[in-house]
Amino acid sequence: MAITLDAQVRNDLGRGASRRLRRNAQIPAIIVGANVDTVSITLDEKKLILASIKDEFYKETLTINLDGQAITVKPVAIQRHPVTSRIIHVDFMRA
């Protein structure tokens, strides 16, 4: 079963912008690799948590729907809050 996540492009960058996103149940993330410019995105926190519980999230490729474009990625790094273990940022690499 393939995991698909919906994302939006993020233009407002920086620490303050990321904190505002997290307060609104959004997780900042980036997509890197494949000789394409890095894309900053936001993901819905609840959908990301539900996807990250599954083993397929870490073992198989994921599909991110970004502005009508399907991008195949794998999670490379997941940053979590040191006390609450809440996901605070995800790095994806194009597959």
VMD Tcl script that draws the C-alpha trace (Angstrom):
set ca {
  {0.00 0.00 0.00}
  {1.56 3.26 -1.14}
  {1.50 6.25 1.15}
  {0.45 9.58 -0.35}
  {0.73 12.96 1.35}
  {-0.62 16.32 0.20}
  {1.71 19.32 0.50}
  {1.83 23.03 -0.22}
  {4.82 25.09 -1.31}
  {6.21 27.22 1.51}
  {7.55 30.68 0.68}
  {7.79 32.09 4.22}
  {11.05 30.64 5.57}
  {12.87 30.91 8.87}
  {12.45 30.02 12.52}
  {9.46 32.28 13.17}
  {7.62 31.06 10.10}
  {8.22 27.43 11.09}
  {6.91 28.08 14.58}
  {3.76 29.68 13.16}
  {3.23 26.62 10.98}
  {3.61 24.23 13.92}
  {1.08 26.21 15.97}
  {-1.38 25.69 13.11}
  {-0.80 21.90 13.00}
  {1.48 22.10 9.95}
  {4.95 20.57 9.68}
  {7.71 22.25 7.63}
  {9.66 19.94 5.32}
  {12.00 20.03 2.33}
  {12.46 17.93 -0.80}
  {16.04 17.63 -2.08}
  {17.94 15.66 -4.70}
  {17.86 14.58 -8.35}
  {19.69 17.72 -9.55}
  {16.56 19.81 -8.93}
  {16.34 22.86 -6.68}
  {15.34 22.25 -3.07}
  {11.63 22.77 -2.46}
  {10.30 23.93 0.92}
  {6.88 22.48 1.70}
  {4.34 22.15 4.50}
  {2.53 18.96 5.48}
  {-0.55 18.38 7.61}
  {0.65 17.20 11.04}
  {-2.10 14.64 11.67}
  {-1.72 12.98 8.27}
  {2.06 12.89 8.66}
  {1.78 11.26 12.09}
  {-0.64 8.63 10.78}
  {1.70 7.89 7.88}
  {4.84 7.77 10.05}
  {3.31 5.12 12.32}
  {3.37 2.64 9.42}
  {6.54 0.70 8.60}
  {6.07 1.45 4.88}
  {6.80 5.13 5.60}
  {10.45 4.26 6.28}
  {10.92 1.27 3.93}
  {9.16 2.24 0.70}
  {8.87 5.31 -1.47}
  {6.16 7.87 -0.73}
  {4.21 10.08 -3.09}
  {3.86 13.76 -2.29}
  {1.19 15.65 -4.22}
  {2.55 19.16 -4.68}
  {0.45 21.57 -6.74}
  {-0.94 18.77 -8.91}
  {2.46 17.16 -9.41}
  {3.23 13.73 -7.93}
  {6.77 13.55 -6.52}
  {8.24 10.21 -5.43}
  {10.38 10.60 -2.30}
  {11.91 8.77 0.65}
  {12.27 10.28 4.13}
  {15.93 10.93 4.93}
  {15.81 12.77 8.26}
  {13.04 13.36 10.76}
  {13.66 15.90 13.52}
  {11.66 15.47 16.71}
  {11.16 17.63 19.77}
  {13.52 16.35 22.50}
  {10.86 16.19 25.24}
  {7.55 15.53 23.49}
  {8.90 13.50 20.50}
  {6.63 15.57 18.24}
  {7.81 15.75 14.62}
  {9.13 19.25 13.96}
  {10.77 18.88 10.51}
  {11.21 16.27 7.78}
  {13.77 16.01 4.97}
  {12.73 14.04 1.89}
  {14.95 12.91 -0.99}
  {13.62 12.43 -4.48}
  {13.63 8.79 -5.51}
}
mol new
graphics top color blue
foreach p $ca { graphics top sphere $p radius 0.5 }
foreach p [lrange $ca 0 end-1] q [lrange $ca 1 end] { graphics top cylinder $p $q radius 0.2 }
display resetview
